[in-house]
Amino acid sequence: MFLSAFANAHGAQMEFETDEDGRTHHAREVIRLEKSRIDLLARIEHFRDQGEALHTIGQHLLIVDNGPDQAAKYLQKARDVGAAHGFFSVECRACVDLGKIAIQEGRQEEGLDLYRNALAAAPLVEADEGLYELNVLGPLVEALLTKGGGDALEEVAPLIPRFREAARAESRREVMANGCCHQELLSYTCSARLLELRGQPEEAAEEVRALLALVREHKAAVQAMAASVRGAVLYAVQVLESLETLVLEELFDLCKLLSCIS
């Protein structure tokens, strides 16, 4: 299709290089510093800080190591500290990262259980404004949609509106007063994917049209986060193309929209 070819051509312009050596060096320094604090924090019973340090080490080990085994050990320790001392923020974030590792290694059910545990902990996070719940719902919804099947779709159906409301709350925060967060856009693609899996292509098209309307409404903010938005827009293009009901005016409008975020 014309739009897909157009989108792929613009995709080449999105590639960029990262300073892997610098990133790895920074990660190693963070790991070294945090490891030097762990025992002291435990001795003086600063358990929240200890859990945060363990979690930080686990995250940065994912950057410097070829495999996730060492990272998982520290993330599990962070989870244990958080659970033992009631620091739900530590437990929640550790479970999300452990869930991602499990999903990536093909342990789907274990990953889903870790995400569910994180979601149970998220509302209990101290001094939280819903951001923890938002950051759990995204990967959980994605994992359930990827799994598919009757039980997974039944579980994910009520989570998608919850994900969208949490994302809208994030968009309304002062820092996002003139825009929208990428999770709000993602919530529309999740809803459309669910409808497609249920055999409702017309309803899925309505969801992606709502997504595109949101992108147009907040074009300035969308341009600032082009990399994360582009995938959502390309999915919208795919859904609309599959219906084969695109009119010429809508086609040109989508081309212009892709140009703005590429």
N, C-alpha and C positions, 0 to 999 in steps of 0.2 A: 504493500500500500504506500501511497505517496507520503502520508504523514509519518509513517514509521521510518521511511528512508530519510526524510527530512530530519527527524529527531536523531537518528543515528549519526548523521553528518555533523550535527551540532554537538553530539556527545564527544567527538574527537577534540573539540575546543575546551572541554571541561577537565581534561587530564592535566595533572600537575605533579611535580616532583616534591618529595618530602625529604628533609634532612634526617635520614634514618640513623646515621652515626650520632648526630647530636641528640636525637630523641632517646636512643639507647643509652648514651652516656648519662643523660639527665636521669633516666629511670634507675640506672645503677647507683647513682649518688643518692637518690631518694631512698632506695632500699637500704643502703648502708646506714644512712642517718636514722631511719625508722627502726632498724634492727638494734641500734645502739640504745634505744629508749625503752624497748619492750620490757625487759626484766625490771628496770627501775620503776616503770609505771605500775607493774604488778605489785612490787614491794610496798609502794606508797598507796596502793589501793585506788589508783586512778584508772578504774576499769574501763570507763568509756574511752578515755584516751588510748588505753592499751588496745581495745577493740578497733578503734579507728586506725591505729598504727598497723595492726595486723592486716586490716583490709587494704590499706594503702600499699603494703608490701605485696599482697596478692595481686592487686591490679597491675603494679609495675613489673612483677615477674612475668606477666602475660606479654609484656613488651620485649623483655630481654631473653626469655627462654624459648627454645624451639617447641617445647611441649607444655601443657598446662598442669602437669602433675604437682610441681612445687607450688605453683600459684594456688591450686585447689587446697593444699594442706594449710596454707596461711588463711585462705578465705574460710575454711572450715573452723579453724581456731577462732577467727573473728566472730563467726556465727555463734560458736559455743560461748564466748565471753559475753556477747550481746544477750543471748538467751538466759544465761545464768544470772546476769545482773540487771535485767530489765531494760536494756538499751536497745529499743526496737529499731532505731535508725541503723545501728550497726548490723543487727540481725537481718533486717530487710535488705540492705544493700549487698551483704554477703550472700544471701540466698539468691538474689537476682544474678550475681556473677557466677555462682556455682551452677545455677540453672542454665546459663548460657553455655558454660563449658560442657555440661551434660548433653544439651541439645546438639552442640557441635560434634560431640563424640558419638552421636547416634543413640544415646540413652534417653529417648524421648519421654517416657513416662516418669523417669526420675527427674528430668528437667521440669516437666509440668508440675510435679509435686513441690519442687523447690520454689517455683513461681507462685504456686498457690499459698505456700507458707509465707512468702514475702508479702503477698497481697493481704493475708490475715494480719500481719504485723504492721502494715503501712498505716492504718487508721490510728494505731496506738503510738505512733512516733511522737516524741516530745517536741513541742513548738513547731509542728509541721503545718503547712498551709495547703496540703494536698499534692505537693510535688512528688513525694514518695509513691503515693498511689498511682499517679500518672506514669512514673517511670517503671512501675511494675506491670501495669495494665498493657502497655505497648508490647513488650516481648511475650506476655502470656497470650494476648489476643493473636499475635502473629503465629505462635507455636500451635495454638488450637486450630487456626485456619489451615495451617500447613498440614496438620495431622488429618483433618477432614473426618468424614464419617458422622453418623447420626449423633452419637454421644458428645463428640467434640463440638459439633455445630449447635447442639442444644445448650451446652455450657457457655459457648462464646456469645450467643445471641444477646443475653442481658448485659454482658461485659462491654460490648461496643458502645452503647449509649452512655454507659458509665465512663468509659474512656473519653468519649467526646466531651462530656460535661467537665471532666477534670482538665482536659486540654483547653476548653473555653475559659475556665477559671484562670489557667495560666496565661492565656492570651489577654485577659482583662487586667492582669497585674500591671502596676504602674510602668514597669520597664517595657511592657509590650502594648502600651496604651494605643499606639498608632499602627498596630499590626496584628499578626496572629502567629502562634507558635507552630512549628512543623508537625507536632503531634495532632493538632486540630485538623490539618489537611490529611494526615495519615488516617484519622478516624473515618473519613469518608471513603478512602480506598478499602479499608477493612469492611465497612458496611456493604460496599459494592461487591467485594469478593464473596461475602456471605450470601448475598442475593444471587450471585452467579452460581455458587455451589448448590443453592436451592432451586436452580432452574428458573430464575426470574430476571432475565436479561434486561427487560424494559425498566424494571425498578432499579436495577444496578446502574443503568444509564442515567437515571434521574439523580442518583447519588453522586456520580462523577460530574454531572453538570453543576450540581451544587458546589462540588469541590472547585471546579473551574471558575465559578462565580466568585468564590472566596479568594482565589488567587488574583483575579482581576481587581477585586475590591481593595486588596492590600498589596498591590503590585510593588511598591517601594520596599516593604518589609520582605516580600518574597524574593526580590532580587538580591537582598543581603544574605539570604540562606539558600541560594540557587541550587547547590549540590544536593541538599536534602529534599528540596521541593520537586526537582526535575523528575525523579522516579515516580512520584505521585501523578504528575501531569502526563507522563508517558503511559502510565497505566490507564488513565482516563481516556487518552487517545485510543488505546487498544480496545477498550470496552465500546467506545462509540463507533470505531471502525467495524467491529464485529456485527453491529446491527445493520450496517450498510444503508443507513438512512441519513448520512451526513449531507447537508446541503452545501453548495459552494461557499456561501457566506460564512457558515460555521467552520468550514475547512480553512479558509483564509484567516479567520479569527484565531484558530488554534495555532496556525503557523506563526502568527505574530506573537502569540503568548509564549511559544517555545523560544522565539528569538529573544524575548525580554529576559528569560531566565537562563540562557545559555552563555 
